[in-house]
Amino acid sequence: MELQIGDIVELVAELDDSVIETGSHMEVADISGNDCWVYYGNYQILPVPKTVLKKVFR
């Protein structure tokens, strides 16, 4: 899956010690290695592994 900044993604697997709930939609803010940094609610930007994200739309 090729993600780009601005893509809308969905969290498809639970993350330990994360405020992000499974099924949440987020916007990709940056991409670094195996992580995407996403905008999520009141939290400015959080890192999430690419392996637990599914692209919803651009």
C-alpha distance matrix in Angstrom:
0.0 3.8 6.2 9.8 13.1 14.5 11.6 12.9 11.1 12.9 13.9 13.7 15.8 19.0 19.3 22.7 24.8 22.7 24.0 20.7 21.2 18.8 17.8 18.2 16.5 16.0 15.4 13.4 16.3 15.2 12.7 14.5 13.4 11.7 12.7 12.2 15.6 16.1 19.2 20.7 24.2 27.1 25.1 24.3 21.0 19.7 17.2 14.6 12.5 8.7 9.2 11.2 9.2 8.1 7.8 11.4 12.3 12.9
3.8 0.0 3.8 6.7 10.3 12.2 9.9 12.2 11.5 14.1 15.5 16.2 18.2 21.1 21.0 24.3 26.0 23.6 24.7 21.6 22.5 20.6 19.6 19.2 17.0 15.8 14.2 11.8 14.2 12.8 10.5 12.6 12.2 11.5 12.2 11.3 14.4 15.1 18.1 20.3 23.8 26.4 24.4 23.1 19.9 19.0 16.7 14.9 13.3 9.6 11.4 13.3 10.9 10.1 8.7 12.1 12.0 11.4
6.2 3.8 0.0 3.8 7.0 8.7 6.7 9.1 8.7 11.9 13.4 14.9 17.1 19.6 19.2 22.5 23.8 21.1 21.8 18.8 20.1 18.6 17.5 16.6 14.1 12.4 10.6 8.0 10.6 9.7 8.0 11.0 11.6 10.9 10.5 8.5 11.2 11.6 14.4 16.7 20.2 22.8 20.8 19.4 16.3 15.8 14.0 12.5 11.8 8.5 11.2 12.3 9.4 9.1 7.2 10.4 10.2 9.2
9.8 6.7 3.8 0.0 3.8 6.1 5.7 9.2 10.2 13.8 15.7 17.8 20.0 22.1 21.4 24.6 25.4 22.4 22.8 19.9 21.6 20.7 19.5 17.9 14.9 12.6 9.8 7.0 8.6 7.9 7.5 11.0 12.6 12.9 11.9 9.3 10.9 11.2 13.6 16.5 19.7 22.1 20.2 18.2 15.4 15.8 14.5 14.0 14.0 11.3 14.5 15.3 12.3 12.1 9.6 12.0 10.6 8.4
13.1 10.3 7.0 3.8 0.0 3.8 5.6 8.9 10.5 14.2 16.0 18.7 20.8 22.4 21.4 24.3 24.5 21.4 21.4 18.8 20.9 20.7 19.5 17.3 14.2 11.2 7.8 5.1 5.4 5.7 7.1 10.8 13.4 14.0 12.1 8.9 9.2 9.1 10.9 14.2 17.3 19.3 17.5 15.1 12.7 13.8 13.3 13.6 14.6 12.7 16.2 16.5 13.5 13.8 11.4 13.1 11.7 9.0
14.5 12.2 8.7 6.1 3.8 0.0 3.8 6.5 9.3 13.0 15.4 18.3 20.8 22.4 21.8 25.0 25.0 21.6 20.9 18.2 19.9 19.8 18.1 15.6 12.1 9.4 5.8 5.2 6.3 8.5 10.4 14.2 16.8 16.9 14.6 11.0 10.8 9.3 9.9 12.9 15.5 17.8 16.8 14.7 13.0 14.5 14.8 14.8 16.3 14.5 17.7 17.2 13.8 13.6 10.7 11.3 9.4 6.6
11.6 9.9 6.7 5.7 5.6 3.8 0.0 3.8 6.3 10.0 12.8 15.3 18.1 20.1 20.0 23.5 24.1 20.7 20.3 17.1 18.2 17.5 15.5 13.6 10.2 8.3 5.7 5.5 8.4 10.1 10.9 14.6 16.5 15.9 14.0 10.6 11.3 9.6 10.9 13.1 15.9 18.8 17.8 16.3 14.3 15.0 14.7 13.8 14.8 12.4 15.2 14.6 10.9 10.0 6.9 7.7 6.2 4.4
12.9 12.2 9.1 9.2 8.9 6.5 3.8 0.0 3.8 7.1 10.3 12.9 15.9 17.8 18.1 21.6 22.3 18.7 17.9 14.5 15.2 14.4 12.1 10.2 6.6 5.5 4.6 6.4 9.8 12.1 13.1 16.6 18.4 17.0 14.8 11.4 11.8 9.2 9.8 11.0 13.5 16.8 16.2 15.5 13.9 14.3 14.5 13.2 14.6 12.7 14.9 13.4 9.7 8.7 6.1 5.6 5.4 5.8
11.1 11.5 8.7 10.2 10.5 9.3 6.3 3.8 0.0 3.8 6.8 9.2 12.2 14.3 14.8 18.5 19.5 16.2 15.9 12.3 12.7 11.4 9.4 8.2 5.5 5.4 6.3 7.2 10.9 12.5 12.7 15.7 16.9 14.9 12.8 10.0 11.1 8.8 10.4 10.9 13.8 17.1 16.1 16.0 13.9 13.2 12.9 10.7 11.8 9.8 11.5 9.7 6.0 5.4 4.4 5.1 7.1 8.7
12.9 14.1 11.9 13.8 14.2 13.0 10.0 7.1 3.8 0.0 3.8 6.0 9.2 11.3 12.6 16.3 17.6 14.5 14.1 10.3 9.8 7.9 5.7 5.5 4.5 6.4 9.0 10.3 13.8 15.4 15.3 17.9 18.8 16.1 14.1 11.9 12.9 10.5 11.8 11.0 13.5 17.0 16.2 17.0 15.1 13.8 13.6 10.9 11.9 10.6 11.2 8.3 5.6 5.2 6.4 6.4 9.6 12.0
13.9 15.5 13.4 15.7 16.0 15.4 12.8 10.3 6.8 3.8 0.0 3.8 5.9 7.6 8.8 12.6 14.2 11.3 11.6 7.9 7.4 5.2 5.2 5.6 6.7 8.1 11.0 11.7 14.8 15.9 15.5 17.4 17.9 14.9 12.8 11.4 12.5 10.6 12.3 11.0 13.7 16.8 15.5 16.7 14.7 12.5 11.9 8.8 9.7 9.5 9.4 5.8 4.9 6.6 9.2 10.0 13.2 15.4
13.7 16.2 14.9 17.8 18.7 18.3 15.3 12.9 9.2 6.0 3.8 0.0 3.8 7.0 9.4 13.1 15.5 13.4 14.1 10.7 9.2 5.7 5.9 8.2 9.7 11.7 14.4 14.9 18.2 18.9 17.9 19.6 19.4 16.0 14.7 14.0 15.7 14.3 16.1 14.8 17.3 20.4 19.1 20.5 18.3 15.9 14.8 11.3 11.1 10.4 9.0 5.5 5.8 6.6 10.0 10.9 14.6 17.2
15.8 18.2 17.1 20.0 20.8 20.8 18.1 15.9 12.2 9.2 5.9 3.8 0.0 3.8 6.5 9.8 12.8 11.4 12.9 10.2 8.8 5.8 8.0 10.2 12.4 13.8 16.7 16.8 19.7 20.0 18.8 19.7 19.2 15.6 14.5 14.6 16.2 15.3 17.3 15.8 18.2 20.9 19.3 21.0 18.7 15.7 14.3 10.8 10.3 10.8 8.8 5.4 7.8 9.7 13.3 14.6 18.2 20.6
19.0 21.1 19.6 22.1 22.4 22.4 20.1 17.8 14.3 11.3 7.6 7.0 3.8 0.0 3.8 6.6 9.4 8.4 10.1 8.3 7.0 5.5 9.0 10.5 13.4 14.6 17.7 17.9 20.3 20.8 20.0 20.6 20.3 16.9 15.3 15.5 16.4 15.5 17.2 15.1 17.2 19.3 17.7 19.9 17.9 14.7 13.8 10.8 11.1 12.8 11.2 7.9 10.4 12.9 16.2 17.3 20.7 22.9
19.3 21.0 19.2 21.4 21.4 21.8 20.0 18.1 14.8 12.6 8.8 9.4 6.5 3.8 0.0 3.8 6.4 5.7 8.5 7.6 8.0 8.0 11.4 11.8 14.3 14.5 17.2 16.9 18.8 18.9 18.1 18.2 18.1 14.9 13.0 13.7 14.2 14.0 15.8 14.1 16.4 18.0 15.8 17.8 15.6 12.1 11.0 8.5 9.2 11.8 10.9 8.3 10.9 14.1 17.2 18.7 21.8 23.4
22.7 24.3 22.5 24.6 24.3 25.0 23.5 21.6 18.5 16.3 12.6 13.1 9.8 6.6 3.8 0.0 3.8 5.5 8.9 9.6 10.3 11.0 14.6 14.9 17.6 17.6 20.3 19.9 21.3 21.3 20.5 20.1 19.9 16.9 15.2 16.3 16.5 16.5 18.2 16.2 18.2 19.1 16.8 19.0 17.2 13.6 12.7 11.0 11.7 14.9 13.9 11.8 14.6 17.9 20.9 22.5 25.5 27.0
24.8 26.0 23.8 25.4 24.5 25.0 24.1 22.3 19.5 17.6 14.2 15.5 12.8 9.4 6.4 3.8 0.0 3.8 6.9 9.0 10.6 12.5 16.0 15.4 18.0 17.6 20.2 20.0 20.7 21.0 20.8 20.4 20.8 18.3 15.9 16.7 16.0 16.0 17.1 15.0 16.5 16.8 14.4 16.9 15.5 12.2 12.1 11.6 13.3 16.6 16.5 14.3 16.5 19.9 22.5 23.9 26.6 27.8
22.7 23.6 21.1 22.4 21.4 21.6 20.7 18.7 16.2 14.5 11.3 13.4 11.4 8.4 5.7 5.5 3.8 0.0 3.8 5.4 7.8 10.0 13.2 12.0 14.4 13.9 16.5 16.7 17.6 18.3 18.4 18.6 19.5 17.0 14.2 14.2 13.3 12.7 13.5 11.3 12.9 13.6 11.3 13.8 12.5 9.3 9.8 9.2 11.7 14.7 15.1 12.5 14.0 17.3 19.6 20.7 23.3 24.4
24.0 24.7 21.8 22.8 21.4 20.9 20.3 17.9 15.9 14.1 11.6 14.1 12.9 10.1 8.5 8.9 6.9 3.8 0.0 3.8 6.4 9.8 12.3 10.5 13.0 12.6 15.5 16.4 17.2 18.7 19.5 20.3 21.7 19.5 16.3 15.4 13.9 12.3 12.1 9.1 9.9 10.5 9.0 12.1 11.8 9.4 11.3 11.0 14.1 16.6 17.3 14.4 15.1 17.9 19.7 20.2 22.6 23.7
20.7 21.6 18.8 19.9 18.8 18.2 17.1 14.5 12.3 10.3 7.9 10.7 10.2 8.3 7.6 9.6 9.0 5.4 3.8 0.0 3.8 6.7 8.8 6.9 9.4 9.5 12.7 13.8 15.3 17.0 17.6 18.9 20.2 17.8 14.7 13.4 12.3 10.3 10.4 7.5 9.0 11.0 9.7 12.2 11.3 9.0 10.4 9.3 12.2 14.1 14.8 11.5 11.7 14.2 16.1 16.4 18.9 20.3
21.2 22.5 20.1 21.6 20.9 19.9 18.2 15.2 12.7 9.8 7.4 9.2 8.8 7.0 8.0 10.3 10.6 7.8 6.4 3.8 0.0 3.8 6.2 5.7 9.3 10.7 14.4 16.0 18.1 19.8 20.2 21.7 22.7 19.8 17.1 15.9 15.4 13.1 13.2 10.1 11.1 13.5 12.9 15.6 14.9 12.7 13.7 11.8 14.0 15.4 15.3 11.6 12.0 13.9 16.0 15.9 18.9 20.9
18.8 20.6 18.6 20.7 20.7 19.8 17.5 14.4 11.4 7.9 5.2 5.7 5.8 5.5 8.0 11.0 12.5 10.0 9.8 6.7 3.8 0.0 3.8 5.6 8.9 11.1 14.7 16.0 18.8 20.2 20.1 21.6 22.1 18.9 16.8 15.7 16.1 14.1 14.8 12.3 13.8 16.7 15.9 18.2 16.9 14.5 14.7 11.9 13.2 13.9 13.2 9.4 9.9 11.3 13.9 13.9 17.3 19.7
17.8 19.6 17.5 19.5 19.5 18.1 15.5 12.1 9.4 5.7 5.2 5.9 8.0 9.0 11.4 14.6 16.0 13.2 12.3 8.8 6.2 3.8 0.0 3.8 6.5 9.7 13.2 15.1 18.2 20.0 20.2 22.3 23.0 20.0 17.8 16.2 16.6 14.0 14.5 12.2 13.6 16.9 16.7 18.6 17.5 15.8 16.2 13.4 14.8 14.6 14.1 10.5 9.6 9.8 11.8 10.9 14.3 17.1
18.2 19.2 16.6 17.9 17.3 15.6 13.6 10.2 8.2 5.5 5.6 8.2 10.2 10.5 11.8 14.9 15.4 12.0 10.5 6.9 5.7 5.6 3.8 0.0 3.8 6.5 10.3 12.6 15.3 17.6 18.3 20.7 21.9 19.4 16.6 14.4 14.2 11.1 11.0 8.5 9.9 13.3 13.3 15.1 14.2 13.0 14.1 12.1 14.3 14.3 14.9 11.4 9.9 10.6 11.7 10.8 13.5 15.7
16.5 17.0 14.1 14.9 14.2 12.1 10.2 6.6 5.5 4.5 6.7 9.7 12.4 13.4 14.3 17.6 18.0 14.4 13.0 9.4 9.3 8.9 6.5 3.8 0.0 3.8 7.1 9.9 12.8 15.4 16.4 19.3 20.9 18.7 16.0 13.2 12.9 9.6 9.3 8.0 9.8 13.5 13.4 14.3 13.4 13.0 14.0 12.3 14.4 13.7 15.0 12.0 9.5 9.4 9.4 8.1 10.2 12.0
16.0 15.8 12.4 12.6 11.2 9.4 8.3 5.5 5.4 6.4 8.1 11.7 13.8 14.6 14.5 17.6 17.6 13.9 12.6 9.5 10.7 11.1 9.7 6.5 3.8 0.0 3.8 6.6 9.1 11.9 13.4 16.4 18.4 16.8 13.7 10.5 9.6 6.1 5.8 5.7 8.4 11.8 11.1 11.3 10.0 10.1 11.4 10.4 13.1 12.6 14.7 12.3 9.6 10.3 9.7 9.4 10.6 11.2
15.4 14.2 10.6 9.8 7.8 5.8 5.7 4.6 6.3 9.0 11.0 14.4 16.7 17.7 17.2 20.3 20.2 16.5 15.5 12.7 14.4 14.7 13.2 10.3 7.1 3.8 0.0 3.8 6.2 9.3 11.3 14.7 17.2 16.3 13.3 9.6 8.6 5.5 5.4 7.5 10.3 13.1 12.2 11.1 9.6 10.6 11.6 11.4 13.8 12.8 15.6 14.1 11.0 11.5 9.8 9.9 9.8 9.2
13.4 11.8 8.0 7.0 5.1 5.2 5.5 6.4 7.2 10.3 11.7 14.9 16.8 17.9 16.9 19.9 20.0 16.7 16.4 13.8 16.0 16.0 15.1 12.6 9.9 6.6 3.8 0.0 3.8 5.8 7.5 11.0 13.6 13.1 10.2 6.5 6.0 4.5 6.6 9.5 12.8 15.1 13.3 11.6 9.1 9.7 9.7 9.7 11.6 10.5 13.8 13.2 10.2 11.3 9.8 11.2 11.0 9.8
16.3 14.2 10.6 8.6 5.4 6.3 8.4 9.8 10.9 13.8 14.8 18.2 19.7 20.3 18.8 21.3 20.7 17.6 17.2 15.3 18.1 18.8 18.2 15.3 12.8 9.1 6.2 3.8 0.0 3.8 7.2 10.3 13.6 14.0 10.9 7.4 5.4 5.1 6.3 10.0 13.1 14.5 12.4 9.8 7.4 9.1 9.6 11.0 13.3 12.8 16.4 16.0 13.5 15.0 13.5 14.9 14.4 12.5
15.2 12.8 9.7 7.9 5.7 8.5 10.1 12.1 12.5 15.4 15.9 18.9 20.0 20.8 18.9 21.3 21.0 18.3 18.7 17.0 19.8 20.2 20.0 17.6 15.4 11.9 9.3 5.8 3.8 0.0 3.8 6.7 10.2 11.2 8.6 5.9 5.0 7.0 9.5 12.9 16.2 17.4 14.8 12.2 9.0 9.9 9.0 10.5 12.0 11.5 15.3 15.7 13.7 15.5 14.3 16.5 16.1 14.2
12.7 10.5 8.0 7.5 7.1 10.4 10.9 13.1 12.7 15.3 15.5 17.9 18.8 20.0 18.1 20.5 20.8 18.4 19.5 17.6 20.2 20.1 20.2 18.3 16.4 13.4 11.3 7.5 7.2 3.8 0.0 3.8 6.7 7.8 6.1 4.5 6.1 8.8 12.1 15.0 18.7 20.1 17.2 15.1 11.6 11.2 9.0 9.7 9.9 9.0 12.7 14.0 12.4 14.3 13.6 16.5 16.5 15.0
14.5 12.6 11.0 11.0 10.8 14.2 14.6 16.6 15.7 17.9 17.4 19.6 19.7 20.6 18.2 20.1 20.4 18.6 20.3 18.9 21.7 21.6 22.3 20.7 19.3 16.4 14.7 11.0 10.3 6.7 3.8 0.0 3.8 6.2 5.4 6.2 7.7 11.3 14.6 17.3 20.9 21.9 18.6 16.6 13.0 12.0 9.1 10.2 9.7 9.7 13.1 14.9 14.2 16.6 16.6 19.7 20.0 18.6
13.4 12.2 11.6 12.6 13.4 16.8 16.5 18.4 16.9 18.8 17.9 19.4 19.2 20.3 18.1 19.9 20.8 19.5 21.7 20.2 22.7 22.1 23.0 21.9 20.9 18.4 17.2 13.6 13.6 10.2 6.7 3.8 0.0 3.8 5.6 8.0 10.5 13.9 17.5 19.8 23.5 24.7 21.4 19.8 16.0 14.4 10.9 11.0 9.2 9.0 11.6 14.2 14.2 16.6 17.1 20.6 21.3 20.3
11.7 11.5 10.9 12.9 14.0 16.9 15.9 17.0 14.9 16.1 14.9 16.0 15.6 16.9 14.9 16.9 18.3 17.0 19.5 17.8 19.8 18.9 20.0 19.4 18.7 16.8 16.3 13.1 14.0 11.2 7.8 6.2 3.8 0.0 3.8 7.0 10.2 13.0 16.8 18.4 22.2 23.8 20.5 19.6 15.8 13.5 9.8 8.6 5.9 5.8 8.0 10.7 11.1 13.9 15.0 18.6 19.9 19.6
12.7 12.2 10.5 11.9 12.1 14.6 14.0 14.8 12.8 14.1 12.8 14.7 14.5 15.3 13.0 15.2 15.9 14.2 16.3 14.7 17.1 16.8 17.8 16.6 16.0 13.7 13.3 10.2 10.9 8.6 6.1 5.4 5.6 3.8 0.0 3.8 6.5 9.4 13.1 14.8 18.5 20.0 16.7 15.8 12.0 9.7 6.1 5.4 4.3 5.3 8.5 9.8 9.9 13.0 14.0 17.1 18.4 18.1
12.2 11.3 8.5 9.3 8.9 11.0 10.6 11.4 10.0 11.9 11.4 14.0 14.6 15.5 13.7 16.3 16.7 14.2 15.4 13.4 15.9 15.7 16.2 14.4 13.2 10.5 9.6 6.5 7.4 5.9 4.5 6.2 8.0 7.0 3.8 0.0 3.8 6.1 9.9 12.0 15.8 17.5 14.6 13.3 9.6 8.2 5.6 5.3 6.1 6.0 9.7 10.1 8.8 11.5 11.7 14.5 15.4 14.9
15.6 14.4 11.2 10.9 9.2 10.8 11.3 11.8 11.1 12.9 12.5 15.7 16.2 16.4 14.2 16.5 16.0 13.3 13.9 12.3 15.4 16.1 16.6 14.2 12.9 9.6 8.6 6.0 5.4 5.0 6.1 7.7 10.5 10.2 6.5 3.8 0.0 3.8 7.1 9.5 13.1 14.3 11.3 9.7 6.0 5.2 4.3 6.1 8.7 9.5 12.9 12.6 11.2 13.9 13.8 15.9 16.6 15.7
16.1 15.1 11.6 11.2 9.1 9.3 9.6 9.2 8.8 10.5 10.6 14.3 15.3 15.5 14.0 16.5 16.0 12.7 12.3 10.3 13.1 14.1 14.0 11.1 9.6 6.1 5.5 4.5 5.1 7.0 8.8 11.3 13.9 13.0 9.4 6.1 3.8 0.0 3.8 6.2 9.9 11.7 9.3 8.2 5.3 5.4 6.3 7.2 10.3 10.7 13.8 12.5 10.5 12.7 12.4 13.7 14.4 13.8
19.2 18.1 14.4 13.6 10.9 9.9 10.9 9.8 10.4 11.8 12.3 16.1 17.3 17.2 15.8 18.2 17.1 13.5 12.1 10.4 13.2 14.8 14.5 11.0 9.3 5.8 5.4 6.6 6.3 9.5 12.1 14.6 17.5 16.8 13.1 9.9 7.1 3.8 0.0 3.8 6.8 8.5 7.0 5.8 4.7 6.6 9.2 10.4 13.8 14.3 17.2 15.4 13.3 15.0 14.4 14.8 15.2 14.5
20.7 20.3 16.7 16.5 14.2 12.9 13.1 11.0 10.9 11.0 11.0 14.8 15.8 15.1 14.1 16.2 15.0 11.3 9.1 7.5 10.1 12.3 12.2 8.5 8.0 5.7 7.5 9.5 10.0 12.9 15.0 17.3 19.8 18.4 14.8 12.0 9.5 6.2 3.8 0.0 3.8 6.4 5.5 6.6 6.6 7.2 10.2 10.7 14.3 15.3 17.5 15.0 13.4 15.2 15.2 15.1 16.2 16.4
24.2 23.8 20.2 19.7 17.3 15.5 15.9 13.5 13.8 13.5 13.7 17.3 18.2 17.2 16.4 18.2 16.5 12.9 9.9 9.0 11.1 13.8 13.6 9.9 9.8 8.4 10.3 12.8 13.1 16.2 18.7 20.9 23.5 22.2 18.5 15.8 13.1 9.9 6.8 3.8 0.0 3.8 5.4 7.4 9.1 10.3 13.6 14.3 18.0 19.0 21.0 18.2 16.7 18.2 18.1 17.4 18.3 18.6
27.1 26.4 22.8 22.1 19.3 17.8 18.8 16.8 17.1 17.0 16.8 20.4 20.9 19.3 18.0 19.1 16.8 13.6 10.5 11.0 13.5 16.7 16.9 13.3 13.5 11.8 13.1 15.1 14.5 17.4 20.1 21.9 24.7 23.8 20.0 17.5 14.3 11.7 8.5 6.4 3.8 0.0 3.8 6.2 9.1 10.7 14.4 16.0 19.8 21.3 23.4 20.8 19.6 21.5 21.5 21.0 21.8 21.8
25.1 24.4 20.8 20.2 17.5 16.8 17.8 16.2 16.1 16.2 15.5 19.1 19.3 17.7 15.8 16.8 14.4 11.3 9.0 9.7 12.9 15.9 16.7 13.3 13.4 11.1 12.2 13.3 12.4 14.8 17.2 18.6 21.4 20.5 16.7 14.6 11.3 9.3 7.0 5.5 5.4 3.8 0.0 3.8 5.9 7.2 11.0 12.9 16.8 18.6 20.9 18.7 17.8 20.1 20.4 20.6 21.5 21.3
24.3 23.1 19.4 18.2 15.1 14.7 16.3 15.5 16.0 17.0 16.7 20.5 21.0 19.9 17.8 19.0 16.9 13.8 12.1 12.2 15.6 18.2 18.6 15.1 14.3 11.3 11.1 11.6 9.8 12.2 15.1 16.6 19.8 19.6 15.8 13.3 9.7 8.2 5.8 6.6 7.4 6.2 3.8 0.0 3.8 6.9 10.5 13.1 16.8 18.3 21.1 19.4 18.1 20.3 20.0 20.5 20.8 20.0
21.0 19.9 16.3 15.4 12.7 13.0 14.3 13.9 13.9 15.1 14.7 18.3 18.7 17.9 15.6 17.2 15.5 12.5 11.8 11.3 14.9 16.9 17.5 14.2 13.4 10.0 9.6 9.1 7.4 9.0 11.6 13.0 16.0 15.8 12.0 9.6 6.0 5.3 4.7 6.6 9.1 9.1 5.9 3.8 0.0 3.8 7.0 9.7 13.3 14.8 17.8 16.5 15.2 17.8 17.6 18.7 19.2 18.4
19.7 19.0 15.8 15.8 13.8 14.5 15.0 14.3 13.2 13.8 12.5 15.9 15.7 14.7 12.1 13.6 12.2 9.3 9.4 9.0 12.7 14.5 15.8 13.0 13.0 10.1 10.6 9.7 9.1 9.9 11.2 12.0 14.4 13.5 9.7 8.2 5.2 5.4 6.6 7.2 10.3 10.7 7.2 6.9 3.8 0.0 3.8 6.5 10.2 12.4 15.0 13.6 13.1 16.2 16.8 18.3 19.5 19.2
17.2 16.7 14.0 14.5 13.3 14.8 14.7 14.5 12.9 13.6 11.9 14.8 14.3 13.8 11.0 12.7 12.1 9.8 11.3 10.4 13.7 14.7 16.2 14.1 14.0 11.4 11.6 9.7 9.6 9.0 9.0 9.1 10.9 9.8 6.1 5.6 4.3 6.3 9.2 10.2 13.6 14.4 11.0 10.5 7.0 3.8 0.0 3.8 6.9 9.3 12.0 11.4 11.4 14.8 15.7 17.9 19.3 19.1
14.6 14.9 12.5 14.0 13.6 14.8 13.8 13.2 10.7 10.9 8.8 11.3 10.8 10.8 8.5 11.0 11.6 9.2 11.0 9.3 11.8 11.9 13.4 12.1 12.3 10.4 11.4 9.7 11.0 10.5 9.7 10.2 11.0 8.6 5.4 5.3 6.1 7.2 10.4 10.7 14.3 16.0 12.9 13.1 9.7 6.5 3.8 0.0 3.8 6.4 8.5 7.6 7.9 11.6 13.2 15.6 17.5 17.9
12.5 13.3 11.8 14.0 14.6 16.3 14.8 14.6 11.8 11.9 9.7 11.1 10.3 11.1 9.2 11.7 13.3 11.7 14.1 12.2 14.0 13.2 14.8 14.3 14.4 13.1 13.8 11.6 13.3 12.0 9.9 9.7 9.2 5.9 4.3 6.1 8.7 10.3 13.8 14.3 18.0 19.8 16.8 16.8 13.3 10.2 6.9 3.8 0.0 3.8 5.4 6.0 7.3 10.9 13.0 16.0 18.1 18.6
8.7 9.6 8.5 11.3 12.7 14.5 12.4 12.7 9.8 10.6 9.5 10.4 10.8 12.8 11.8 14.9 16.6 14.7 16.6 14.1 15.4 13.9 14.6 14.3 13.7 12.6 12.8 10.5 12.8 11.5 9.0 9.7 9.0 5.8 5.3 6.0 9.5 10.7 14.3 15.3 19.0 21.3 18.6 18.3 14.8 12.4 9.3 6.4 3.8 0.0 3.8 5.5 5.4 8.3 10.0 13.4 15.3 15.9
9.2 11.4 11.2 14.5 16.2 17.7 15.2 14.9 11.5 11.2 9.4 9.0 8.8 11.2 10.9 13.9 16.5 15.1 17.3 14.8 15.3 13.2 14.1 14.9 15.0 14.7 15.6 13.8 16.4 15.3 12.7 13.1 11.6 8.0 8.5 9.7 12.9 13.8 17.2 17.5 21.0 23.4 20.9 21.1 17.8 15.0 12.0 8.5 5.4 3.8 0.0 3.8 5.7 8.2 11.1 14.3 16.8 18.1
11.2 13.3 12.3 15.3 16.5 17.2 14.6 13.4 9.7 8.3 5.8 5.5 5.4 7.9 8.3 11.8 14.3 12.5 14.4 11.5 11.6 9.4 10.5 11.4 12.0 12.3 14.1 13.2 16.0 15.7 14.0 14.9 14.2 10.7 9.8 10.1 12.6 12.5 15.4 15.0 18.2 20.8 18.7 19.4 16.5 13.6 11.4 7.6 6.0 5.5 3.8 0.0 3.8 6.9 10.2 12.7 15.8 17.5
9.2 10.9 9.4 12.3 13.5 13.8 10.9 9.7 6.0 5.6 4.9 5.8 7.8 10.4 10.9 14.6 16.5 14.0 15.1 11.7 12.0 9.9 9.6 9.9 9.5 9.6 11.0 10.2 13.5 13.7 12.4 14.2 14.2 11.1 9.9 8.8 11.2 10.5 13.3 13.4 16.7 19.6 17.8 18.1 15.2 13.1 11.4 7.9 7.3 5.4 5.7 3.8 0.0 3.8 6.6 9.2 12.0 13.7
8.1 10.1 9.1 12.1 13.8 13.6 10.0 8.7 5.4 5.2 6.6 6.6 9.7 12.9 14.1 17.9 19.9 17.3 17.9 14.2 13.9 11.3 9.8 10.6 9.4 10.3 11.5 11.3 15.0 15.5 14.3 16.6 16.6 13.9 13.0 11.5 13.9 12.7 15.0 15.2 18.2 21.5 20.1 20.3 17.8 16.2 14.8 11.6 10.9 8.3 8.2 6.9 3.8 0.0 3.8 6.2 9.3 11.6
7.8 8.7 7.2 9.6 11.4 10.7 6.9 6.1 4.4 6.4 9.2 10.0 13.3 16.2 17.2 20.9 22.5 19.6 19.7 16.1 16.0 13.9 11.8 11.7 9.4 9.7 9.8 9.8 13.5 14.3 13.6 16.6 17.1 15.0 14.0 11.7 13.8 12.4 14.4 15.2 18.1 21.5 20.4 20.0 17.6 16.8 15.7 13.2 13.0 10.0 11.1 10.2 6.6 3.8 0.0 3.8 5.8 7.9
11.4 12.1 10.4 12.0 13.1 11.3 7.7 5.6 5.1 6.4 10.0 10.9 14.6 17.3 18.7 22.5 23.9 20.7 20.2 16.4 15.9 13.9 10.9 10.8 8.1 9.4 9.9 11.2 14.9 16.5 16.5 19.7 20.6 18.6 17.1 14.5 15.9 13.7 14.8 15.1 17.4 21.0 20.6 20.5 18.7 18.3 17.9 15.6 16.0 13.4 14.3 12.7 9.2 6.2 3.8 0.0 3.8 7.2
12.3 12.0 10.2 10.6 11.7 9.4 6.2 5.4 7.1 9.6 13.2 14.6 18.2 20.7 21.8 25.5 26.6 23.3 22.6 18.9 18.9 17.3 14.3 13.5 10.2 10.6 9.8 11.0 14.4 16.1 16.5 20.0 21.3 19.9 18.4 15.4 16.6 14.4 15.2 16.2 18.3 21.8 21.5 20.8 19.2 19.5 19.3 17.5 18.1 15.3 16.8 15.8 12.0 9.3 5.8 3.8 0.0 3.8
12.9 11.4 9.2 8.4 9.0 6.6 4.4 5.8 8.7 12.0 15.4 17.2 20.6 22.9 23.4 27.0 27.8 24.4 23.7 20.3 20.9 19.7 17.1 15.7 12.0 11.2 9.2 9.8 12.5 14.2 15.0 18.6 20.3 19.6 18.1 14.9 15.7 13.8 14.5 16.4 18.6 21.8 21.3 20.0 18.4 19.2 19.1 17.9 18.6 15.9 18.1 17.5 13.7 11.6 7.9 7.2 3.8 0.0
